[in-house]
Amino acid sequence: MQQEVIIAGFGGQGVLFAGRLLAYTAMEVGKAVTWIPSYGPEMRGGTANCTVVISDEEIGSPFVKNPTAVIAMNKPSLDKFEQLVAPGGVLVVNSSMIDRPVERTDIHVVSLPANEIAEALGSSRSVNMVVVGALLGNLDLLPMEAVEKALEAHTPERHKRFLKGNVEALHKGAEHRVAEKV
């Protein structure tokens, strides 16, 4: 089975790290994986997105037309990627930064105030882990335990102090569910 995920937002929101985390986890559980980043010239505040393809078999192409899932961390990302989600797919929406409803009715939508959740946990820097947790809680993609292990293994030493909070953020995000798991 192959799953394609696009994670999109502003630079500085941890979009690329979130995608790398999924890619590292997939490799560590024996899946085939591709990770392709895309970002503007700005370090923070510009657009950023990445595409992660995870498969049980060899991946024919890393390019994705209709992803299984999209994480939209801001309104421009929702505007750009909402129409691309495959019917029956999952769209995770950070309602803290998106002030419009999702128009599609043929996809599963998980809308959560990720910024507020991260701040309540003590770190506004863990917004990316909140939305990744919401994705994992609503799509049979990767086991949460494997993601936790990969997070610990691939967090730079200078950021290890955020590890416990990031794991909490993953679990808090996973609590936000659509009616049925896809």
N, C-alpha and C positions, 0 to 999 in steps of 0.2 A: 504494500500500500504506500502511496506517495501523498505527502501533505506539503502544501506551499503556503508560506506565511510572509506577509509584508508588514513591517513595522515602520511607522512613519510619524514624524513630528519635527520639532525645531532642533537645530544643533544645540547641544548642552542638556538635552533631556535624557540622554543615555540610550538613544535609539540603537546605535551601532553596537554598544555593549550588550544590550538585550538580545540582539540577533546573534552575536558571537556566542553568548551563553547557550542559546538553543543549539547552535551548530556544534559547540564543544560537547554538550550533553549527548547529542545524537551520535557523534563519533564514539564517545565513551560507552554507549550502549550497543555499538556495533551496526549502526545504520549508515547508509550512504548519505552524504550531505554536501550542499553547496551553500555559500554565503556570499552575497554580492552587495557591497555598500554603495550608496549614492548620496552625495552631499554637495552643497554649494561651497563657494570659496570662503565663506565666513566660518569662523570657529564656533561661535555661539550665536544663536538667533536666526541663522539661515536654515534652509530646508535640509532635512536629512531623512533618508529611509534606507532600508535594507531588505533584501529578499533572502529567505532561507527555505531551501527545499530539503525535505527529509524523506528518505525512502528505504524500504526493505531491499530494494534491488538497485542496480546501477542507474544513475540518473542520466537520461538522454540529453536534456538541455537544462541549464540553470535559469533560463528565462521563463517568466511566468506571465501568462495572459489573464487567467482568472484564478486567483489564489483561493485556497481552501479557507484562509483566514486573513484578516487585516486587523492590525492594532492601529487606531487613529488617535494620536496623542494631542492633536490640535485641529482646529476647523479646516485649515487648508488641506490637511491630510485626509480628512473625511470627504471634503469636496472632490479631491483628486481620486481617491481609491474606493469610495463606496460602491460605485457602479461596476467595479471590476470583480468584486467578491463572487465566487461561484454560487449559484443557487443552492441553498441548503448549508452554505458555509457560515462561518462565525465572524462577526464584526465586533471588536471590543472598542468602545468609545470612552475617552476620558471626558466626562461631562463637566469637569472643572474648567476646561478650556474650549468646550464646544457648546454653543448656545442654540443649536437647531436640532430638530428631531431627525432621525434616520428616515429616509423616504422609502427604502426597500421593505417589502413585506415577505419576500421569499428567502430571507436569511435569518439566522439567529443573532440577535443583538444583545450584547452585554454592555450596559451603560453604567458607569460608576464614577464617582468623584475622586479620581485617583490622587490628585494633588492634596485634597483634604485628608484622605486616608493616610497618605505618606506623612503629612505634617502631624497628624494625631499619633502616629507611631514614633515621632521624634526626629524624622529626617525627610526634608523635602527632596532630597537626592534619590530617594527610593521609589519615586513615581514609576519608573520603568519596571521595577520588580512587581509593583502592584498590578500593572496591566498584563505583564507576563503571567502572573499568578491567575488572573481572570481568564486568560486564554487557556492555560493548562487545566483549569477547573471546568472548562466547557468544551474542550476538544481532546479527543484521545490522541495526544501527540507524543508526549514523553512522561515518564513517571516523575512525580514531584521529588522523590528521594534522589533520583539521578541528577535532577536539576540542582538540588541542594549541594550534592557532592561536587558537581562541576563548578558551581559558584565558589565554593571554598577553594577548589584547586586553581581556578583561573582569576581570582581576585588579586590584583597587585598587592604586594606587601604593604604599601603605603595606605591602602584602603581596607585592610583587614578589620579595622575598628568598626566598619560599617556592616560586616558580615552578618551578625546576629539580627540587626534591623532589616537587612535585605531579605533574610529568610522569613522573618515575621511578615514583611510586606508581600512576599509570594503567597503565603498562606492566607493573609487577609484578602488579597485579590481573588484567590480561588473560592472564597465564600460567596462571591457574587455570581449567580447562576442564571441561565435562561431556563425555560421550562423543562427541556430535556437535553441530555448530553448528546452531541452529534457523533 
